[in-house]
Amino acid sequence: MENTGKQEEKTLLYYNAHAEDFADSTLDIPFSSVQDRFLSLVPEGGRILDFGCGSGRDTRYFLSRGFKVDATDGSPKMADIASRNTGIPVQCLRFQDLAVQNRYDGIWACASILHVPKEELPEVLLRMSRAAKPQGILYISFKYGTFSGERNGRFFTDLDEEKLSRLLLLRPELSLCSLWISSDARPERSEEKWLNALLRKTGTCPKP
């Protein structure tokens, strides 16, 4: 667990140090095809949690479509930038500290919980499912593959279809609605592949 803490600390230090550059490189990337796919399953005007919101790109889009949005990020500097970009308060929150229950119609975790070590992902997904209302929708995305470790100064857990299937076996309250592979939305990284999944909370979350 000590090593896990060091991995998390290093990743957060990276985002604090590169917050402005990261925000500038992601804020205006077109992503409406995935955003709209998620929103089509969320009740009109419903409440969404942007869980690890980064630059605030997606929060801004959801707000523009008439949804209520709460946004969080683990990096204080990223949270400040996202608040500036969206016009709403953004809470600085670790994924492992999410504690609300039955609040959200949708939870959006785009390229965010991929920084959680694989052994902690079942607990983070449990916290997400608890935070969702019954029948709530969760979107998650990971770099496609089986790698787990440091990459470019940050910790990553990559998933493929098999690894996601094994993870969801530990969270039976979440059912898989759809799964697809996509290319990175950034043209200079179009060769990179991503695993995307939409999940639905189908029942009462079990106790850990």
C-alpha positions in Angstrom: 0.0 0.0 0.0 2.9 2.3 0.6 4.0 1.9 -3.0 0.4 2.6 -4.1 0.5 5.8 -2.2 3.7 6.9 -3.8 2.3 6.1 -7.2 -0.7 8.3 -6.5 1.3 11.1 -5.1 3.6 11.1 -8.2 0.7 11.2 -10.6 -0.9 14.1 -8.7 2.4 16.0 -8.6 2.6 15.5 -12.4 -0.8 17.0 -12.9 -0.1 19.9 -10.5 3.1 20.6 -12.4 1.6 20.4 -15.9 -1.9 21.6 -15.2 -2.0 24.5 -17.6 -0.4 22.6 -20.5 -2.7 19.6 -19.9 -5.8 21.8 -19.8 -4.7 23.7 -23.0 -4.2 20.4 -24.8 -7.5 18.8 -23.9 -10.1 21.6 -23.4 -11.2 22.0 -27.0 -10.8 18.5 -28.3 -14.1 17.5 -30.0 -15.6 14.6 -28.1 -19.4 15.0 -28.6 -19.9 11.6 -30.2 -19.0 9.9 -26.9 -20.5 12.6 -24.7 -23.8 12.3 -26.6 -23.8 8.5 -26.4 -23.6 8.8 -22.6 -26.1 11.6 -22.4 -28.7 9.6 -24.4 -28.9 7.2 -21.4 -29.2 9.9 -18.7 -32.6 11.5 -17.9 -33.0 14.9 -19.4 -31.8 17.5 -17.0 -30.4 14.9 -14.7 -27.5 15.2 -12.3 -24.0 14.1 -13.5 -20.8 13.6 -11.6 -17.7 14.4 -13.8 -15.3 12.2 -11.8 -11.8 13.4 -12.5 -12.8 16.3 -14.7 -9.4 17.5 -15.8 -9.7 20.7 -17.8 -13.5 20.8 -17.4 -14.2 20.1 -21.1 -16.9 17.6 -20.4 -18.5 19.4 -17.5 -18.8 22.5 -19.8 -20.5 20.4 -22.5 -22.9 18.8 -20.1 -23.9 22.1 -18.6 -24.5 23.5 -22.1 -26.9 20.6 -22.7 -29.0 21.5 -19.6 -27.7 18.9 -17.2 -26.8 19.6 -13.5 -23.1 18.8 -13.0 -20.9 18.2 -10.0 -17.2 18.0 -10.9 -14.2 16.7 -9.0 -10.4 16.3 -9.6 -7.6 14.9 -7.4 -5.2 17.7 -8.4 -5.8 21.1 -6.7 -4.4 23.0 -9.7 -6.5 21.1 -12.2 -9.6 21.6 -10.0 -8.9 25.4 -10.0 -8.5 25.4 -13.8 -11.6 23.4 -14.4 -13.6 25.8 -12.1 -12.3 28.7 -14.2 -13.3 26.9 -17.5 -16.7 25.9 -16.4 -17.9 28.6 -14.0 -18.8 26.1 -11.3 -17.0 25.1 -8.1 -14.9 22.0 -8.7 -14.1 19.8 -5.6 -10.6 18.5 -5.1 -11.3 14.8 -4.3 -9.4 11.5 -4.5 -11.3 8.7 -6.3 -11.0 6.6 -3.2 -12.8 9.3 -1.1 -16.1 9.5 -3.0 -18.7 9.0 -0.3 -22.1 10.3 -1.5 -24.9 7.8 -2.1 -27.8 7.6 -4.6 -27.2 11.1 -5.9 -26.3 10.8 -9.6 -28.2 9.9 -12.7 -24.9 9.5 -14.5 -21.2 9.3 -13.6 -18.6 10.2 -16.2 -15.1 8.9 -15.6 -13.3 9.7 -18.9 -9.6 8.8 -18.8 -9.6 9.3 -15.1 -9.9 6.2 -13.0 -7.2 4.7 -15.3 -4.8 6.2 -12.8 -6.1 3.9 -10.0 -4.0 0.8 -9.3 -5.9 -2.4 -10.4 -6.2 -3.7 -6.9 -8.1 -0.6 -5.9 -10.4 -0.4 -8.9 -13.1 -2.7 -7.4 -13.4 -0.4 -4.4 -13.5 2.8 -6.6 -16.2 1.2 -8.8 -18.2 0.3 -5.6 -18.0 3.9 -4.5 -19.2 5.1 -8.0 -22.1 2.6 -8.0 -23.1 3.7 -4.5 -23.1 7.3 -5.7 -25.3 6.5 -8.6 -29.1 6.4 -8.3 -30.8 3.0 -9.1 -30.5 2.5 -12.9 -27.8 5.2 -13.0 -25.4 5.2 -15.9 -21.6 5.1 -15.6 -19.1 5.8 -18.3 -15.5 4.6 -17.9 -12.5 4.6 -20.3 -9.0 3.2 -20.1 -6.1 3.0 -22.4 -6.4 -0.3 -24.2 -4.1 -3.1 -23.2 -2.7 -5.0 -20.2 0.0 -2.7 -19.0 0.1 -1.5 -15.4 2.7 0.9 -14.1 4.3 4.3 -14.7 4.2 5.9 -18.1 5.4 9.4 -18.9 5.5 10.4 -15.2 2.1 9.0 -14.3 0.7 5.7 -13.1 -1.7 3.9 -15.4 -3.8 0.8 -15.3 -4.7 -0.3 -18.9 -7.6 -2.7 -19.6 -8.7 -4.9 -22.4 -12.0 -6.8 -22.7 -10.9 -9.7 -20.6 -9.5 -7.5 -17.7 -12.7 -5.4 -17.7 -14.8 -8.6 -17.6 -12.9 -9.8 -14.6 -13.2 -6.5 -12.9 -17.0 -6.4 -13.4 -17.3 -9.9 -11.9 -16.4 -8.2 -8.6 -19.1 -5.6 -9.1 -22.3 -7.6 -9.9 -24.5 -4.5 -9.2 -23.1 -3.0 -12.4 -24.3 -4.4 -15.8 -22.5 -3.8 -19.1 -24.6 -1.8 -21.5 -22.0 -1.4 -24.3 -18.3 -1.7 -24.9 -16.3 -0.3 -27.8 -12.7 0.4 -28.8 -11.8 3.9 -30.1 -8.8 5.8 -31.4 -7.5 8.7 -29.3 -9.4 11.9 -30.1 -6.1 13.8 -30.5 -5.0 13.6 -34.1 -1.3 13.3 -33.2 -2.2 10.2 -31.1 -4.7 8.6 -33.3 -2.7 5.3 -33.2 -3.5 4.9 -29.5 -6.5 2.8 -28.6 -9.0 3.2 -25.8 -11.5 0.8 -24.1 -14.8 2.5 -23.5 -17.7 1.1 -21.5 -21.2 2.2 -20.4 -22.5 0.5 -17.2 -25.8 0.6 -15.5 -26.5 0.2 -11.8 -29.1 -2.4 -11.6 -29.7 -3.0 -7.9 -28.6 -2.3 -4.4 -24.9 -2.1 -4.0 -23.4 -4.8 -1.8 -21.4 -3.9 1.2 -17.5 -4.1 0.8 
